[in-house]
Every structure is written in structure tokens, then in C-alpha cells.
Amino acid sequence: MLEERVKKTEAIEVITGVTPSSFSESNAGIDITFSKDELETINCDSALVAVGRKPDNCYISEELLNKPCGVIPLHFAGDVVNGSFRQVGIAVGDGLRCAMDIAAMLEEKT
């Protein structure tokens, strides 16, 4: 149900099956460079990174990984931030926290 809502929300773009190569801060939010068929960079207000069972976060600098949520518009959930605590409940909680942070940030902008 939530996935369908997200797909219907024009303000949210879901990008799957890509290989991110960099995340960097910009005046307008965060720039994400990734490759699918070719290298592309997009700018977004906020990003939620979900990378699967084995966290492959080599493309994210230690500086960004260690900044607390809310400081930059980049949000991490699940295995990418929880090390050996690989539990669905923890990842779900992280996702909810990220969603709430993003909602609060969007409310501040309006």
C-alpha cells in the first residue's frame, strides 16, 4: 500500500536498479550521481538510501555517514548504518524515522 502511494506522489521519484557513485551536498539539497545505462546526476531535497543485505556504502564518504539525521538531507536506513544489527524491525524503524525527518523538513519549507 505504501509503495503504491509513493508511486502516485509526483513529488517523490523512485529510482531502482542503479549504481550510485557519489553523494554530495549542494546549496539546493544533495546531488546524487549514479549510473544505470550512463552516468547521470540529479539534485534532490532529500534522499533515502536502501542498499540491501550487504551494505555497499563505499561511495558515501565517512564524513557524510557520520553526520546525524537532519543535518544534511541524506537519510540512511537498515544495514548501511546498523552494522551487525541486521534485523527487519530495526530497518523498519530506521525507515520510519527517515520518513518522519523528511516530512518535518518538508513542513518547514512550506
PEPE-V250024 format. One record per residue. RES is the residue in three letters. SS is DSSP state (@ for helix, = for strand, . for the rest). Layout:
BEGIN
RES:SS
RES:SS
END
This chain:
BEGIN
MET:.
LEU:@
GLU:@
GLU:@
ARG:@
VAL:@
LYS:@
LYS:@
THR:.
GLU:.
ALA:.
ILE:.
GLU:.
VAL:.
ILE:.
THR:.
GLY:.
VAL:.
THR:=
PRO:=
SER:=
SER:=
PHE:=
SER:=
GLU:=
SER:=
ASN:.
ALA:.
GLY:=
ILE:=
ASP:=
ILE:=
THR:=
PHE:=
SER:=
LYS:.
ASP:.
GLU:.
LEU:=
GLU:=
THR:=
ILE:=
ASN:=
CYS:=
ASP:.
SER:.
ALA:=
LEU:=
VAL:=
ALA:.
VAL:.
GLY:.
ARG:.
LYS:.
PRO:.
ASP:.
ASN:.
CYS:.
TYR:.
ILE:.
SER:.
GLU:@
GLU:@
LEU:@
LEU:@
ASN:.
LYS:.
PRO:.
CYS:=
GLY:.
VAL:.
ILE:=
PRO:.
LEU:=
HIS:=
PHE:=
ALA:.
GLY:.
ASP:@
VAL:@
VAL:@
ASN:@
GLY:.
SER:.
PHE:.
ARG:.
GLN:.
VAL:@
GLY:@
ILE:@
ALA:@
VAL:@
GLY:@
ASP:@
GLY:@
LEU:@
ARG:@
CYS:@
ALA:@
MET:@
ASP:@
ILE:@
ALA:@
ALA:@
MET:@
LEU:@
GLU:@
GLU:@
LYS:@
THR:.
END
